[in-house]
């Protein structure tokens, strides 16, 4: 919105992000005339392993929902599960946005729901909407239609 209104031209912006953050935001700010300092403040690293109780719960079908708040979350969980990745088919998968949903599809794990906008509130709302309209948590669900929203 600030970019659309022209509020960033000639402004100095300190953009604090993860090491794997996508380039679209700093590029858009620069194109709008901002002077951008883009700093990676933290590194995103995959955990060494999943806790055994989490793997057991997934294998036994005890998990109703798995939330994915980034494409790297989806890729890292699939990598950590390895051959056990198929157990994710037995639970609902909630995606925060289109980029995350695309990563899930590439992994053969289409999302059950996608947040209407890339926010935690919208993610929870999508899960609640589906939960109230579906009789059981272990039913197989189709992917919801894509929404026009900013990438997650």
Backbone as CSV, one residue per row, in Angstrom:
resi,resn,N_x,N_y,N_z,CA_x,CA_y,CA_z,C_x,C_y,C_z
1,UNK,0.833,-1.194,0.000,0.000,0.000,0.000,0.874,1.253,0.000
2,UNK,1.932,1.236,0.811,2.832,2.392,0.830,3.482,2.593,-0.534
3,UNK,3.802,1.488,-1.182,4.423,1.579,-2.508,3.429,2.176,-3.488
4,UNK,2.192,1.713,-3.444,1.160,2.211,-4.356,0.910,3.700,-4.160
5,UNK,0.979,4.171,-2.923,0.738,5.588,-2.641,1.973,6.431,-2.916
6,UNK,3.105,5.805,-3.177,4.335,6.541,-3.420,5.014,7.019,-2.150
7,UNK,4.668,6.403,-1.012,5.197,6.830,0.279,6.623,6.362,0.555
8,UNK,7.211,5.563,-0.304,8.556,5.056,-0.025,9.643,5.733,-0.854
9,UNK,9.246,6.509,-1.836,10.238,7.186,-2.664,11.119,8.071,-1.787
10,UNK,12.436,8.002,-2.009,13.411,8.800,-1.276,13.527,8.420,0.208
11,UNK,12.916,7.311,0.624,12.981,6.858,2.023,14.084,5.819,2.178
12,UNK,14.618,5.722,3.379,15.605,4.700,3.708,14.880,3.602,4.479
13,UNK,15.004,2.367,3.997,14.296,1.243,4.597,15.308,0.192,5.050
14,UNK,15.223,-0.181,6.324,16.039,-1.267,6.863,15.149,-2.498,6.885
15,UNK,15.451,-3.453,6.036,14.642,-4.655,5.872,15.349,-5.811,6.571
16,UNK,14.795,-6.254,7.697,15.398,-7.306,8.512,14.659,-8.603,8.225
17,UNK,15.404,-9.626,7.732,14.741,-10.831,7.263,15.597,-12.068,7.487
18,UNK,15.025,-13.196,7.070,15.751,-14.471,7.117,16.708,-14.563,5.933
19,UNK,17.670,-15.437,6.049,18.656,-15.625,4.986,18.042,-16.163,3.696
20,UNK,16.894,-16.810,3.774,16.272,-17.386,2.579,15.071,-16.573,2.095
21,UNK,14.919,-15.348,2.594,13.787,-14.517,2.195,13.813,-14.277,0.684
22,UNK,12.628,-14.220,0.131,12.516,-14.000,-1.313,12.836,-12.547,-1.668
23,UNK,13.264,-12.283,-2.897,13.740,-10.951,-3.271,12.653,-9.946,-3.675
24,UNK,11.400,-10.366,-3.776,10.368,-9.479,-4.319,10.177,-8.182,-3.534
25,UNK,10.176,-8.250,-2.204,9.938,-7.040,-1.413,11.042,-6.000,-1.578
26,UNK,12.314,-6.354,-1.387,13.327,-5.308,-1.579,13.359,-4.781,-3.016
27,UNK,13.101,-5.645,-3.995,13.065,-5.192,-5.386,11.940,-4.192,-5.606
28,UNK,10.757,-4.476,-5.059,9.618,-3.570,-5.215,9.885,-2.233,-4.519
29,UNK,10.492,-2.288,-3.348,10.816,-1.049,-2.640,11.820,-0.217,-3.429
30,UNK,12.844,-0.860,-3.974,13.849,-0.134,-4.761,13.222,0.467,-6.015
31,UNK,12.367,-0.316,-6.684,11.707,0.192,-7.891,10.808,1.388,-7.577
32,UNK,10.306,1.444,-6.345,9.457,2.563,-5.932,10.282,3.746,-5.434
33,UNK,11.618,3.610,-5.486,12.480,4.733,-5.151,13.069,4.712,-3.766
34,UNK,12.895,3.646,-3.025,13.460,3.564,-1.679,14.918,3.131,-1.736
35,UNK,15.674,3.572,-0.735,17.033,3.084,-0.540,16.928,1.959,0.495
36,UNK,17.212,0.730,0.066,16.947,-0.438,0.901,18.242,-1.073,1.400
37,UNK,18.304,-1.273,2.723,19.352,-2.086,3.333,18.690,-3.402,3.715
38,UNK,19.027,-4.454,2.997,18.403,-5.766,3.178,19.365,-6.633,3.983
39,UNK,19.008,-6.907,5.251,19.904,-7.646,6.133,19.286,-8.958,6.586
40,UNK,20.052,-10.019,6.442,19.622,-11.317,6.965,20.007,-11.365,8.443
41,UNK,18.985,-11.419,9.315,19.236,-11.430,10.753,19.278,-12.822,11.338
42,UNK,18.731,-13.778,10.602,18.781,-15.137,11.117,18.855,-16.110,9.960
43,UNK,19.376,-17.288,10.273,19.514,-18.345,9.282,18.421,-19.378,9.491
44,UNK,17.865,-19.814,8.403,16.862,-20.869,8.452,17.580,-22.189,8.217
45,UNK,17.541,-23.056,9.220,18.197,-24.351,9.098,17.217,-25.457,9.467
46,UNK,17.330,-26.560,8.780,16.516,-27.728,9.074,16.969,-28.345,10.392
47,UNK,16.013,-28.794,11.169,16.337,-29.519,12.402,17.069,-30.803,12.034
48,UNK,17.851,-31.308,12.955,18.590,-32.549,12.714,17.644,-33.739,12.582
49,UNK,16.543,-33.709,13.326,15.573,-34.810,13.295,14.272,-34.339,13.919
50,UNK,13.216,-35.054,13.622,11.929,-34.801,14.279,11.897,-35.548,15.605
51,UNK,11.207,-34.998,16.600,11.055,-35.751,17.848,10.332,-37.071,17.573
52,UNK,10.739,-38.119,18.231,10.153,-39.441,17.975,8.652,-39.458,18.225
53,UNK,8.172,-38.709,19.222,6.734,-38.704,19.488,5.949,-38.083,18.336
54,UNK,6.536,-37.117,17.628,5.862,-36.512,16.478,5.771,-37.516,15.325
55,UNK,6.848,-38.235,15.066,6.829,-39.249,14.004,5.842,-40.348,14.342
56,UNK,5.823,-40.790,15.575,4.885,-41.838,15.999,3.448,-41.374,15.817
57,UNK,3.151,-40.152,16.241,1.791,-39.619,16.109,1.382,-39.529,14.641
58,UNK,2.279,-39.097,13.786,1.972,-39.028,12.355,1.739,-40.423,11.776
59,UNK,2.604,-41.348,12.095,2.464,-42.732,11.588,1.155,-43.374,12.042
60,UNK,0.745,-43.084,13.281,-0.469,-43.701,13.831,-1.741,-42.956,13.433
61,UNK,-1.609,-41.863,12.690,-2.784,-41.104,12.277,-3.406,-40.298,13.403
62,UNK,-2.615,-39.957,14.405,-3.117,-39.210,15.556,-3.110,-37.693,15.349
63,UNK,-2.611,-37.236,14.229,-2.537,-35.797,13.952,-3.662,-35.428,12.993
64,UNK,-4.463,-34.433,13.379,-5.557,-33.974,12.526,-5.081,-32.955,11.488
65,UNK,-4.254,-32.008,11.904,-3.781,-30.931,11.035,-2.273,-30.791,11.138
66,UNK,-1.652,-30.461,10.014,-0.267,-30.004,9.990,-0.303,-28.647,9.302
67,UNK,0.273,-27.639,9.952,0.287,-26.300,9.364,1.625,-26.039,8.693
68,UNK,1.574,-25.366,7.571,2.770,-25.013,6.812,2.765,-23.503,6.614
69,UNK,3.743,-22.832,7.218,3.797,-21.379,7.160,4.854,-20.853,6.193
70,UNK,5.499,-21.743,5.475,6.457,-21.345,4.441,6.757,-22.553,3.567
71,UNK,7.268,-22.264,2.391,7.666,-23.345,1.489,8.806,-24.165,2.112
72,UNK,9.701,-23.490,2.841,10.810,-24.223,3.455,10.304,-25.148,4.562
73,UNK,9.228,-24.769,5.245,8.640,-25.667,6.242,8.195,-26.961,5.571
74,UNK,7.527,-26.834,4.445,7.042,-28.015,3.719,8.206,-28.886,3.253
75,UNK,9.195,-28.267,2.622,10.340,-29.032,2.108,11.130,-29.699,3.236
76,UNK,11.340,-28.955,4.319,12.124,-29.507,5.420,11.397,-30.646,6.118
77,UNK,10.096,-30.526,6.320,9.363,-31.627,6.949,9.407,-32.866,6.061
78,UNK,9.190,-32.693,4.765,9.242,-33.831,3.850,10.623,-34.487,3.876
79,UNK,11.666,-33.680,3.905,13.029,-34.236,3.951,13.273,-34.984,5.259
80,UNK,12.811,-34.420,6.364,13.003,-35.082,7.657,12.215,-36.385,7.752
81,UNK,11.041,-36.424,7.131,10.227,-37.640,7.168,10.750,-38.707,6.218
82,UNK,11.391,-38.293,5.146,11.914,-39.263,4.184,10.831,-40.194,3.688
83,UNK,11.040,-41.508,3.831,10.063,-42.501,3.365,8.740,-42.427,4.117
84,UNK,8.731,-41.804,5.288,7.504,-41.657,6.068,6.651,-40.477,5.607
85,UNK,7.081,-39.772,4.566,6.336,-38.609,4.069,4.889,-38.967,3.742
86,UNK,4.642,-40.192,3.337,3.285,-40.616,2.964,2.298,-40.492,4.127
87,UNK,2.797,-40.519,5.364,1.877,-40.406,6.506,1.204,-39.038,6.538
88,UNK,1.758,-38.044,5.834,1.130,-36.730,5.770,-0.153,-36.753,4.936
89,UNK,-0.339,-37.803,4.146,-1.578,-37.934,3.374,-2.772,-38.203,4.287
90,UNK,-2.501,-38.700,5.476,-3.566,-39.090,6.405,-4.072,-37.935,7.266
91,UNK,-3.462,-36.769,7.169,-3.924,-35.629,7.964,-4.200,-34.455,7.036
92,UNK,-4.902,-33.491,7.553,-5.178,-32.275,6.788,-3.930,-31.399,6.786
93,UNK,-3.749,-30.693,5.665,-2.591,-29.825,5.502,-3.071,-28.401,5.255
94,UNK,-2.663,-27.474,6.113,-3.067,-26.075,6.006,-1.878,-25.234,5.554
95,UNK,-2.073,-24.492,4.479,-1.023,-23.671,3.884,-1.328,-22.195,4.100
96,UNK,-0.293,-21.417,4.401,-0.475,-19.995,4.650,-0.609,-19.170,3.376
97,UNK,-0.202,-19.699,2.234,-0.303,-18.901,1.013,0.093,-19.671,-0.224
98,UNK,-0.012,-19.025,-1.384,0.207,-19.706,-2.662,1.606,-20.285,-2.866
99,UNK,2.632,-19.629,-2.381,3.993,-20.149,-2.540,4.151,-21.436,-1.748
100,UNK,3.629,-21.436,-0.537,3.676,-22.626,0.312,2.834,-23.739,-0.288
101,UNK,1.660,-23.397,-0.812,0.793,-24.399,-1.436,1.467,-25.039,-2.642
102,UNK,2.168,-24.242,-3.431,2.876,-24.776,-4.596,3.969,-25.750,-4.155
103,UNK,4.684,-25.403,-3.101,5.723,-26.316,-2.588,5.087,-27.624,-2.130
104,UNK,3.956,-27.553,-1.462,3.271,-28.777,-1.031,2.864,-29.625,-2.235
105,UNK,2.321,-28.995,-3.255,1.930,-29.750,-4.461,3.141,-30.414,-5.111
106,UNK,4.258,-29.691,-5.171,5.477,-30.262,-5.751,5.933,-31.488,-4.969
107,UNK,5.618,-31.538,-3.691,5.982,-32.674,-2.843,4.931,-33.784,-2.884
108,UNK,3.880,-33.588,-3.674,2.799,-34.571,-3.741,1.879,-34.510,-2.539
109,UNK,1.843,-33.361,-1.875,1.030,-33.175,-0.676,0.153,-31.936,-0.821
110,UNK,-0.827,-31.964,-1.710,-1.632,-30.757,-1.915,-2.294,-30.304,-0.622
111,UNK,-2.385,-28.987,-0.422,-2.987,-28.504,0.813,-4.482,-28.797,0.865
112,UNK,-4.968,-29.048,2.067,-6.398,-29.196,2.287,-7.051,-27.824,2.196
113,UNK,-6.401,-26.841,2.816,-6.868,-25.460,2.780,-5.687,-24.534,2.577
114,UNK,-6.006,-23.360,2.052,-5.021,-22.292,1.926,-5.647,-21.039,2.517
115,UNK,-4.899,-20.326,3.316,-5.387,-19.087,3.897,-5.752,-18.099,2.796
116,UNK,-6.829,-17.358,3.010,-7.278,-16.366,2.020,-6.255,-15.252,1.857
117,UNK,-5.582,-14.913,2.934,-4.476,-13.961,2.910,-3.344,-14.586,3.729
118,UNK,-2.100,-14.260,3.426,-0.990,-14.905,4.129,-0.786,-14.360,5.544
119,UNK,-1.647,-14.791,6.450,-1.527,-14.397,7.853,-1.935,-15.573,8.726
120,UNK,-1.477,-15.570,9.955,-1.833,-16.652,10.870,-3.328,-16.641,11.167
121,UNK,-3.928,-15.458,11.285,-5.370,-15.392,11.530,-6.154,-16.033,10.386
122,UNK,-5.760,-15.733,9.150,-6.453,-16.307,7.992,-6.214,-17.810,7.895
123,UNK,-5.045,-18.261,8.300,-4.743,-19.689,8.292,-5.654,-20.427,9.272
124,UNK,-5.764,-19.902,10.482,-6.630,-20.525,11.485,-8.085,-20.479,11.019
125,UNK,-8.512,-19.372,10.434,-9.880,-19.245,9.933,-10.173,-20.303,8.871
126,UNK,-9.245,-20.519,7.947,-9.435,-21.534,6.907,-9.556,-22.925,7.523
127,UNK,-8.740,-23.187,8.538,-8.807,-24.489,9.215,-10.146,-24.655,9.927
128,UNK,-10.590,-23.624,10.609,-11.860,-23.698,11.337,-13.034,-23.856,10.380
129,UNK,-12.992,-23.132,9.252,-14.065,-23.255,8.258,-14.163,-24.677,7.737
130,UNK,-13.031,-25.298,7.485,-13.019,-26.670,6.991,-13.421,-27.648,8.090
131,UNK,-12.945,-27.413,9.300,-13.245,-28.313,10.413,-14.737,-28.360,10.712
132,UNK,-15.417,-27.228,10.596,-16.842,-27.207,10.912,-17.691,-27.766,9.781
133,UNK,-17.124,-27.859,8.591,-17.904,-28.372,7.464,-17.590,-29.823,7.136
134,UNK,-16.685,-30.445,7.898,-16.242,-31.802,7.607,-16.479,-32.694,8.816
135,UNK,-17.101,-33.864,8.627,-17.448,-34.698,9.771,-16.289,-35.349,10.509
136,UNK,-15.202,-35.755,9.820,-14.105,-36.434,10.517,-12.776,-35.873,10.078
137,UNK,-11.788,-36.026,10.939,-10.464,-35.482,10.660,-9.653,-36.383,9.755
138,UNK,-10.040,-37.624,9.582,-9.228,-38.539,8.792,-9.762,-38.728,7.379
139,UNK,-10.784,-37.996,7.012,-11.311,-38.057,5.664,-10.317,-37.410,4.705
140,UNK,-10.261,-37.915,3.487,-9.397,-37.321,2.476,-10.089,-36.079,1.928
141,UNK,-9.331,-35.000,1.741,-9.907,-33.741,1.311,-9.275,-33.284,0.014
142,UNK,-10.066,-32.587,-0.795,-9.562,-32.007,-2.034,-8.915,-30.666,-1.721
143,UNK,-8.021,-30.245,-2.588,-7.380,-28.956,-2.440,-8.400,-27.860,-2.688
144,UNK,-8.347,-26.816,-1.868,-9.233,-25.688,-2.072,-8.740,-24.874,-3.239
145,UNK,-9.611,-24.045,-3.791,-9.222,-23.209,-4.921,-8.209,-22.174,-4.465
146,UNK,-7.404,-21.739,-5.404,-6.385,-20.738,-5.107,-7.040,-19.388,-4.861
147,UNK,-6.437,-18.617,-4.017,-6.878,-17.255,-3.740,-5.811,-16.308,-4.250
148,UNK,-6.239,-15.124,-4.646,-5.265,-14.113,-5.037,-4.776,-13.437,-3.784
149,UNK,-3.547,-13.720,-3.415,-2.953,-13.096,-2.237,-1.460,-13.032,-2.418
150,UNK,-0.853,-12.265,-1.535,0.609,-12.112,-1.608,1.274,-13.433,-1.269
151,UNK,2.459,-13.655,-1.832,3.159,-14.916,-1.538,3.548,-15.020,-0.083
152,UNK,3.615,-16.263,0.387,4.073,-16.497,1.764,5.473,-17.011,1.763
